[in-house]
């Protein structure tokens, strides 16, 4: 296919607007995401004050209860609903309106997810499940907490299969053509998610539920943690890939250029599918019961999963440079001054990328066997995930919100909203910088994570943790407070965008996706069975023997504990 035909084909598939019922579906998901965000960030604020000993909770409310709510509502609920809202919009826009079947299945998925969320939240709020978002065995919550989680995952599968069905029917109508880049990326992310969830579903159904309902007496702790991290690491790429979709597809459009390389973008996503799953042991580097060889193998695979992120960074720099030069930028860094700094919808994504530079470096440090010994289970890791999911991913989602909500409601992003958004992204960056730097420093000094306020018996080493400008809990609390205020501002912006005046005839509310030329992209990249086959091979190679060994030691399980 020549370039012209490919571009024409690509254009043909990009419909300009999303059908009203599809908008409703997407918008409902985004609204639930922001309801979870509101409560989740409030829990975050309480946490920093408790760790700082500035407030004491009433007897009926527990620190670990709030920490669980914070993790579940922000890391799982906010992200997942938002991602589905984004996917629905982009899939309907690029592949055409959903059929009644796809729409109905998506709504079923939404209701199952929401039922799961409600059950889980009730369990946390009623103090039956203060087990944090990682719900490590042998901590034991009320059985309904796990049922809620299982329903949540099943709901995402139903919605995911609906979107994959929409894609398959497009492929049938366009035999031999590569799908639009947005659809390709969505399907890759969904396949990754479906395979990843197998681990968490297995541990929830076969280990936690039987334990919690008293059908068995003990739980194999090593196995449950292994199955959790089989899921837990690809989970972070389930958050990251939609952000990368925005970077690959929206940033070039805002800069007035095309996607840098269609094949590079697709290859990066395929590499995530291959290498993001067989790496969970890097979260268990210090866990007993797993032979060092398997930890080492998964460490090597972890370094492989860094490559597609480096490809993405390269691609972004290329796009900046191409657009900068087109606008007359000169010299090595001339492009920098040509970027649209005043457009908050660009700025938000750019700041997100900037945060991912230290975020990614921190990840590489974590993944290094010996260095992990220093940072594991310290506040460093908390700092790491705040400048990965809490800034690059979250700030990209904010930038997307500034496009998506106006687009889905047909209400333009007002001047007031733009001004507030500018304050919001700057304050979020400032708060995150302060809080995450304090967390990194405190962690390096040895301050543990997953603990409420304690003076550690007044121990000399512990006292040094709180001495410096950054190494103290006050800085963390200041950062946390700025973040909370910024989060509330974001809620105001969302509300303004939901209820503001409708667009007039002249106003165009767009959702910008850049053109991507697939003419020289190898068709092999869209042969899913090849990639799913290789992913399965890598997973079996990395996990079959260690899991068999953990199963072999099944009899040495632990009874469940309720520590709160
Ligand atoms: Fe991580 C722990 C390793 C990425 C999230 N991680 C966590 C936890 C979370 C998390 C939530 O190996 C805690 C889990 C728990 O509760 O216990 N992480 C990595 C590695 C990467 C990585 C190797 N993590 C992420 C992402 C996350 C995330 C992404 C969320 C979205 N992580 C670990 C390890 C642990 C861990 C261990 C366990 C620690 C322990 O002991 O418990 C890599 O994927 C990172 C690769 C990224 C890069 C950066 C590329 C940069 C880009 C930006 C370019 C910028 C531009 C702008 C273009 C190599 C793409 C430039 C402009 C200019 C002007 C300069």
Boltz pocket constraint, residues with backbone or C-beta under 6 A from the ligand:
constraints:
  - pocket:
      binder: B
      contacts: [[A, 134], [A, 236], [A, 237], [A, 239], [A, 240], [A, 282], [A, 283], [A, 302], [A, 305], [A, 306], [A, 309], [A, 310], [A, 312], [A, 313], [A, 316], [A, 317], [A, 350], [A, 353], [A, 354], [A, 356], [A, 357], [A, 359], [A, 360], [A, 361], [A, 362], [A, 363], [A, 364], [A, 365], [A, 366], [A, 367], [A, 368], [A, 372], [A, 375], [A, 376], [A, 377], [A, 381], [A, 384], [A, 385], [A, 388], [A, 389], [A, 393]]
      max_distance: 6.0
